[in-house]
Amino acid sequence: MGHSILKSRALQIAVVALGTAVAGEFKINPFDGDIFRIALGSSAFLLFLLLMRRLPYITTGIATGVTVLLFRTGMDAAAGSGASFLQSLNSHFSAMVYYIVFAVLMSLIKSRLDTFHPLVLGGVAAIIDLLSNEMELLTRLIVLDSATFRLNEWTFLMAIAVIRTYFTTGVYSSISVSQMRIAQREQNRRMEQMLGFGSGLYGEVFYLEKSIGTLERVTLSSYDLYRSLKAEEELRPYSRQVLDITQQIHEVKKDSQRILAGLVKLVEREATGDLPLSVIMKFTLKSNAKYAEMLGKQINFTLMMNSDYITASYIPLLTLLGNLTANAVEVIKVEGSVSLEVYEDGENTVFAVADSGGGIAERDRELLFEPGFTTKFDQEGVAATGIGLSHVKDIVDLFGGQLTVDNASKHGGARFQIILPTAKLRKEEE
């Protein structure tokens, strides 16, 4: 593992060194002669260092400096400049010094790069570039005994350094922003998956808890029946059969409890943190818009928010709103509209889901929230399970709230309204 990491790092350093050497051949000469080169090599090297933070800067600088030296010396030989190999080395030796000094100075601020504002980063990089240029000039003076720059040429050189470094840091900032946006989109996608999974899991846990309660009552009733049958002489043969049934129901209950314990742990792990109501409502709208698209329906969704606060109970809210909104999507045949609304009314928070479906018949209202009741049938005439709304009501009751339905929707369909105590939802700021 360690060997592969070192190999990968060496390859990255080689890419930086060769890329910088090639980029250095694209240059401009602002002064007469060839005393100093303003090239894209330094810009490319700075960009590499900013993007590849895990590389050892000093080692990378040495490798880059040596590569640039050998690359330019080879280019002189290939071009037939007439200079000897030693003369070419002396001529380009100062370029190697530039990259080494640049890397050393960058290593001093490496740990603080993320703390710099882009404008500050450009200024610091410009100073590093100027200091590296000065060391390159000093090396040229020592090795080639070349003359120093006049004041106006130094001023122009500093201006070029500022322009070059700010251009490079601007490119780097653009790349960083693009990467942040990609990461943010991925984070949002994962959060949506987590919210969908968490709300679905919460509903299953709630259903399972109710089922376990039902199994407990059935077990007690079955055991009471066993005792009654056992007391009657003529019915005693049946008591053993009832006892066996009671034991089997009890085993099912224990298995269900073990499954419930595992699901509760998952719910607790997923339901960590807090979310604002706006995120909950937007996620509900977005997920059901995809559901409508999957069903081949053209539905216009609208969201109205007159209240927004942080809540830790986002999983139950997602379960409630998701169920009601999915029901609204299902009752619309081909085209229609669904609206979601949230507002505060005194000490309560009101959530409303309205659709443009056929509405609720008066005769169905009293049975609407009963387990097993449904008005939805598939193309083969098979009824839906009808357990969704009954469990929505149970969750609302758990919060001490109210669930109502009427046909007074401006869409012409049904309007479900959930009224929950705000104190049980709002997370107070610390």
N, C-alpha and C positions, 0 to 999 in steps of 0.2 A: 504493500500500500504506500509506504513512505517513498519507495523507489519510483513508483509511478508518478507521485506528486512532484518529486524533484525533476523527473523527465519532462513532465508537462510544463513546469516552471522554466526549465532551460529552453524549451521550444518557444515559449512566450517571449522570453528575453531575446531569442534569436529573431523572432518576428519583429519585435520593436527595433532591434539594431538594424536589420536589413531594411525595414520600412523607412526608418529615419534616414539611412544612407541614400536610398533612392529618392526620397522627397527632397533631400538636400541638393539634388541636381537641378531642381526647378527653382531658380534663384534670380534675383535682380541685383545689379551693382550700382548703387546710388552715387558712388564716388568714382573719380577717374582711376583707371587701372584696376587692379585686382587685390587691393590691399585688404579689403574686408567684404565678405559676402553676406547679403541679406537673403536668406533662403528659406524655403518651406520646411527644411529639416528641423529647425528649432521648434516651429509650430507643431509639426507632427510629433516630435519627441515630448513636448509638453502635454499634448492631447493623450498620448499613450500613457504617460505617468498618471494623469488625472483619472483615466478610465480603468487602469490596471493597478489598483492600489495594493494588491497582495504581493506584487513583485518587490524584491529588495532594490530600492532605488539606486544605491551606490553601485551595487554589482551590475545593475542594468546600465547605469551611466558609463561604467568602465567598458562593458561589452559594446555599447553603442559607439563610444569614442574610438575604440580600436577598429571596429567594423568600418566606421566612416573614414578613418585614416587609410586603411587598406583598400577600401572601395575607391576612394579618390585617387590613390596612387595607381591602382590598376587602370582606372579610367584615363590617367595621363599616359600610361604606357600604351593603352589601346589606341589612343588618339594620335600617338606619335609626336608628342610635344617636343621631343629632343632632350628633355631633362633626364638626368640619371635617376636611378631608383632612390638613391640617398637624397638627391635634391628634391624629389617629389615628397619623400617622407618629411623633410624639413619644412617644405612649403605647407603641408597639411597637418603638421603636428599640433598647431595651435587649435585646430578644429576639434581634435580629440580632447584637448584641455577644456574647451568650452563645454562639451557634453558632460565631462566628469564633474566639473565645478557646478554646472547646472543641477545635476542629479544630487550632489552632496547638499547643496542649498535647499533643494526641494525636500530632501529627507528630513531636514530640520523642522519643516512645517507640515510634514505628512500627517501627523496625528491630529492636526487642527484644520485640515482642509474642509471638512464638513461643516465647521463652525463659521467659515468665512462667507459673507455675502458675495454674490458674483462680482460686484463692482470692486470690493476689497480684494477678492482673489485675483482679479485682473491686475490691480495695482501692485500687489505683492509679487505676482509673476513677472511683472515688468521690471521691478527692482532686481529680482533674481537674474533676469535676462541681461540687464545692464551690467551687473557685477560679473556675470559670466563672460560678457563681451569684453569687459576691461581686462579680465585674466587672459582672454584670447589675444588681445592687443599687446599685453605685457609679454606674453610668450613669443609673439611675432617680433617684438622689439629685441628680445634676448636672442632668439634663434636666428632671425633674418636681419637683425639690426635695421628694421624699417622705421620710418619716421612716425611720430605720433600725429593724431588728428588736430586740426585747428578747432577753435571754439564753435564756429558755426557748423562744422561737420559733426561735432559731438552733440549739438542740439538736434540736428537732423536724425542722428543715430538714436537718441532717446525717444524722439517722436515715433520712429519706425518701431522701436521696441514696444512702446505703449500700444500702438495700433495692432501689432502682431499678437501680443499677449491677450488683448481684449477681444480680438477676433477669435482666438483659440478658446478662451474661456467662454465666449458667447456660444460657440459650437458645442462645447462641453455642457453648458447649461441647457441647451436645447435637447441634447441627447439625454441628459438627466431627467428633464421634464417629461420627455417621451417615455422613458423607462418607468418613471413614477406613475404616469397615466396607465401604462400597461399593467403595472403591479396593482394599481387601484382597481382597475377593471377586474382583474383576477380575484382580488380580495372581495369585491362586491359579489362576484359570481359565487365564490365559496360561501360568503355570508348568506346569500339567497338559498343555496343548497342547505346550509345549516338550519336556517329558519324554517324552510319547508320540511326538512327532516324532523326538526324539534317539535313543530306544531302537530305533525302527523303522529309522532311518537307520544306526545302528550295526550292526544285523543285516544290512542290505543291503551295507554295506561289508565285513563279515566274509565274507558269501557271495561277493562279487565278488573279494575277495582269494584265496579258495580257487579260484574259477573261473579266475583268471589263472594261479595255480600249475598247475592242471590243463592249461590251454592251453599253458603253457611245456613241460610234460612231453610233451604230444601233439606239439608242434612238433619237439622233439628226436627223438622216436620216428619221426615222419614223415620227418625229414631223414635219420635213419639208414637207414630203409627205402629212401629215394631213392638213397643211396650204394650200398646192397646191390644194388638193381635195376640201377643203372648199371654195376656190375662184371660183371653177367651179360649176355653178348651177346644172348641170345634174349629177355631181359626188359628190355633197354634202352629199347624204345619206351614202356614203362609208366613209366619213371623220370621222364620229363618231366611226365606227368600227376600223379605223386606230388609232384614239386617244386612244381607250381602249387598243389596242395592245401596244401602246407606254407607257401607264401607267403601264401595266403588266411588260414590259421590265424594266422600271425604278424601280419597286419594286424588281425584281430579282437582279438588280444591287445593290440596297441598302442592300439586304440580303447578297449578296456576299461581300460587303464592311465590313459588321459586322463580317462575318466569317474571312475575311482577317485580320481584326484588331486583332482577337484572335490568329490567326496563327502567325502573326508578333511578338506578345509578346512571344510566345513559341520559335520562332526562335531566338529572342534576348536573351532569357534565356539560350537556349542550346549553342548558339554560343558565349560563353564567354571564354576568354583566347586565347592562341596562340599554334600553333603546328608547328614542323619542317616538311619540305617537305618529309623527309624520312618516318615519321610516316604516312603521308597521302598516300604515294605511297604503303607502306607495307600493310596498311589497305585495300586499293583498291584491291591489289593482293589477300589478304587473303579472303576477302568477296566474290570475284568472283571465287576463287578456290572452295569455298563451293557451290556457285551457279552452277558451272560446275558439281560438284559431284552430286548435287541434280538432274540435268538434265541427269545424267548417261553418261557424256562425259569424256573422258580421255584427258585432256589438260595440256600441260607443260607450266607453267608460268615462265617468266624471268623478272628480274628488273635490269635496268642499270641506275645508278645515277652518274652524274658528277657535281652535284650542290646540296647544301642543305643549307637552311636558314629558319628562323622562319617567319611564316606568320599568320596574323589574319584572312585571307580570306580562311580558310581551308574548311568551309562548301560549298561555291561555287565550289572550286576545287574538293572536293569529289563528288559533283553532276556531274560535267563535266566528270571527269575520270571514275566514276562509271558507267555513262550512256554509254560512249564509250567502256569501257571494257566489260560490259554486252552485248552490241551489238556484240562485237568480239566473245564472248562465244557462242552467239546464232547462228551466221552464220557458225560456225564449226559443221559439221554433227556428227561425232562420235569421231574422234581423231584429234589432231592438236596442235598448239602452239600459245601462245599470249605473246607479250613482251610489257613492259612498260618502258619508257625512259624519263629522265628529264635532261636538261642541259641548261646552259646560253649561249646566243649568243648575244654579245654586250649588249644593254640595255634591251633585252628581255629574258624571260625564256620560253623554248620550252618543251612542253609535247607531247609525241608521244605514240600512241597505235597501234600496228601492229598485224595482225592475219594471219593465214594460210588458211583462207577461200577461197571462189571463186573469191574474188576481186570485184571491182565495174565496171560495164559495162560503156563504154564511153557515151552511150546514156542516162544513168541515172545520170551522174555527175551534170548536171545543175539543175536537179529536186531533188537531194538528200536531200537538206536542206529545201525543201518546206513542209509546214504543210500538213499532210495527205499522203505524199508519203512514200511508203514502198516496199521493195522487199522480205519481210518475210511473209510466210503463214504457218498456222498450218497444222496438218494432215488432217483436214477437208477442207482445201483450203480457210479458212477464213483469210483475211489479218489482219496484225497488225495495230495498230492505226496510226503509222508513225509520232507521234508528238515528239519523243525523240530528234532526230537530229536537228529539227528546233529550239527547245528550247535550245539545246546546243549552237547553233550558236547565238541565242539571248543573252545568258549569256556571251558568248565570246565578242559579240559586246558591251555589257554593260561595259566590262573592256577595251574597245578600242583595242581589240586584233584581231587575224585572225584565221580562221579555214579552213584547207585545207585537201584534201584527194587525194591519188594517189595509184597506184598499184606497186610502186617501192619498195615494201617490200621484204626483203630477205627471208621472210617466204612464199612468193608466193601469198599472199592475199592482203588485203587493209591496208593502213597506214594512220591513222588520226593524224593530227598534229595541236596542239593548241599553238599559239604564243601570249604571254601576256606580257605587260610591267612589268619589274621586280619592278619598283618603286611603282606600285600599289599592289604588293604582299608582298614584303619584309618589315618586321617590323624592324625598326632601333633599335639597342641596345641603351638603355638609359644610 
